[in-house]
């Protein structure tokens, strides 16, 4: 069974709450990485549903930049947030 976007968010939350890895930068990088990847996959899934194309694929930055260029303010905000997270 494939991993879902919410699975990545759950992993990030669980790692943070249970401190499964030692606290500090490695833990925070793991949490941030899993949370970002969950957000990216959730956004990709929403684009697939919105356009009725379950096979649509997009790399991280091109997806974020395309969303940021949208005429819709909410979509632009999602693009800005994703772009900011993947450029850190």
C-alpha positions as a Markdown table, in Angstrom:
| # | Residue | x | y | z |
|---|---|---|---|---|
| 1 | Unk | 0.0 | 0.0 | 0.0 |
| 2 | Unk | 1.5 | 3.4 | -1.0 |
| 3 | Unk | 2.3 | 6.0 | 1.6 |
| 4 | Unk | -0.2 | 8.9 | 1.6 |
| 5 | Unk | 0.6 | 12.6 | 2.3 |
| 6 | Unk | -1.0 | 12.3 | 5.7 |
| 7 | Unk | 1.3 | 9.4 | 6.5 |
| 8 | Unk | 4.3 | 11.7 | 6.1 |
| 9 | Unk | 2.6 | 14.3 | 8.3 |
| 10 | Unk | 1.9 | 11.6 | 10.9 |
| 11 | Unk | 5.5 | 10.5 | 10.9 |
| 12 | Unk | 6.7 | 14.1 | 11.4 |
| 13 | Unk | 4.2 | 14.6 | 14.3 |
| 14 | Unk | 5.1 | 11.3 | 15.9 |
| 15 | Unk | 8.9 | 11.9 | 15.7 |
| 16 | Unk | 8.4 | 15.3 | 17.3 |
| 17 | Unk | 6.1 | 14.2 | 20.1 |
| 18 | Unk | 7.8 | 10.9 | 20.9 |
| 19 | Unk | 11.3 | 12.2 | 20.3 |
| 20 | Unk | 12.2 | 9.0 | 18.5 |
| 21 | Unk | 15.4 | 10.6 | 17.4 |
| 22 | Unk | 17.6 | 12.7 | 19.7 |
| 23 | Unk | 16.3 | 16.2 | 20.0 |
| 24 | Unk | 18.1 | 19.1 | 18.3 |
| 25 | Unk | 18.9 | 19.9 | 14.7 |
| 26 | Unk | 18.7 | 16.3 | 13.3 |
| 27 | Unk | 15.3 | 15.8 | 14.9 |
| 28 | Unk | 14.0 | 19.2 | 13.6 |
| 29 | Unk | 15.4 | 18.6 | 10.1 |
| 30 | Unk | 13.6 | 15.2 | 10.0 |
| 31 | Unk | 10.4 | 16.8 | 11.2 |
| 32 | Unk | 10.6 | 19.6 | 8.7 |
| 33 | Unk | 11.5 | 17.3 | 5.9 |
| 34 | Unk | 8.6 | 15.0 | 6.5 |
| 35 | Unk | 6.2 | 17.8 | 7.0 |
| 36 | Unk | 7.3 | 19.5 | 3.8 |
| 37 | Unk | 7.1 | 16.3 | 1.8 |
| 38 | Unk | 3.6 | 15.6 | 3.1 |
| 39 | Unk | 2.6 | 19.2 | 2.1 |
| 40 | Unk | 4.1 | 18.7 | -1.4 |
| 41 | Unk | 2.3 | 15.4 | -1.9 |
| 42 | Unk | -1.0 | 16.7 | -0.6 |
| 43 | Unk | -0.7 | 19.7 | -3.0 |
| 44 | Unk | 0.2 | 17.4 | -5.9 |
| 45 | Unk | -2.8 | 15.2 | -5.1 |
| 46 | Unk | -5.1 | 18.3 | -5.0 |
| 47 | Unk | -3.9 | 19.4 | -8.5 |
| 48 | Unk | -4.5 | 15.9 | -9.8 |
| 49 | Unk | -8.0 | 15.9 | -8.5 |
| 50 | Unk | -8.7 | 19.5 | -9.7 |
| 51 | Unk | -7.7 | 18.6 | -13.2 |
| 52 | Unk | -8.9 | 15.0 | -13.3 |
| 53 | Unk | -5.5 | 13.6 | -14.0 |
| 54 | Unk | -4.4 | 11.0 | -11.5 |
| 55 | Unk | -1.1 | 10.5 | -13.3 |
| 56 | Unk | -0.1 | 14.2 | -13.3 |
| 57 | Unk | 3.5 | 14.6 | -12.1 |
| 58 | Unk | 5.5 | 17.7 | -11.2 |
| 59 | Unk | 8.8 | 18.4 | -9.6 |
| 60 | Unk | 8.9 | 20.4 | -6.4 |
| 61 | Unk | 10.0 | 23.8 | -7.6 |
| 62 | Unk | 8.1 | 23.9 | -10.9 |
| 63 | Unk | 4.9 | 23.0 | -9.1 |
| 64 | Unk | 5.4 | 25.7 | -6.4 |
| 65 | Unk | 6.3 | 28.3 | -9.1 |
| 66 | Unk | 3.3 | 27.4 | -11.2 |
| 67 | Unk | 1.0 | 27.8 | -8.2 |
| 68 | Unk | 2.6 | 31.0 | -7.2 |
| 69 | Unk | 1.9 | 32.4 | -10.6 |
| 70 | Unk | -1.8 | 31.6 | -10.3 |
| 71 | Unk | -4.4 | 34.5 | -10.6 |
| 72 | Unk | -6.2 | 33.0 | -7.5 |
| 73 | Unk | -4.8 | 34.5 | -4.2 |
| 74 | Unk | -5.3 | 31.2 | -2.2 |
| 75 | Unk | -3.4 | 29.2 | -4.8 |
| 76 | Unk | -0.7 | 31.8 | -5.0 |
| 77 | Unk | -0.3 | 31.5 | -1.2 |
| 78 | Unk | 0.1 | 27.8 | -1.4 |
| 79 | Unk | 2.7 | 28.2 | -4.1 |
| 80 | Unk | 4.6 | 30.8 | -2.0 |
| 81 | Unk | 4.5 | 28.6 | 1.1 |
| 82 | Unk | 5.8 | 25.5 | -0.8 |
| 83 | Unk | 8.4 | 27.5 | -2.6 |
| 84 | Unk | 9.6 | 28.9 | 0.7 |
| 85 | Unk | 9.8 | 25.5 | 2.3 |
| 86 | Unk | 11.7 | 23.8 | -0.6 |
| 87 | Unk | 14.3 | 26.7 | -0.8 |
| 88 | Unk | 15.3 | 26.4 | 2.9 |
